């Protein structure tokens, strides 16, 4: 059995956060309160918590010739869903940290990936594998 994860993360504005996660990404909204919103993030529970603390720029590490944000979260999607999400984000003029592309082409773990920031500057990665058996392949 697969267990969903729970991730709580800071945001600067709940309305912008809801518009991004619900409106753009298509996540359904769960419980809400004055200072937080739960989202169904591809079967996982994300809790966006309003903070008054300043948000910081994400640190990066080089991966496959790109600067990948060290702190990020996201979802592994089926390739068709990843391609549809990439097209939707591009159609909405989303500015990517790393444009949609195939990483590790021809190698073990080949994957489609893209990175973007939510309205509060949280880094997200969406990836897909043609063969889900490659997710943990070494």
Buried (B, 14 or more C-beta within 10 A) or exposed (E): EEEEEEEEBBBBEBEBBBEBBBEBBEBEEEEEEEEBBBBBBBEBBBBBBBEEEEEEEBEBEEEBEBBBBEEBBBBBBEBEBBBEBBEEBEEEEBEBBBEBBEBEEEEEEBBBBBBBBBBBBBBBBBBBBEEEEBEEEE
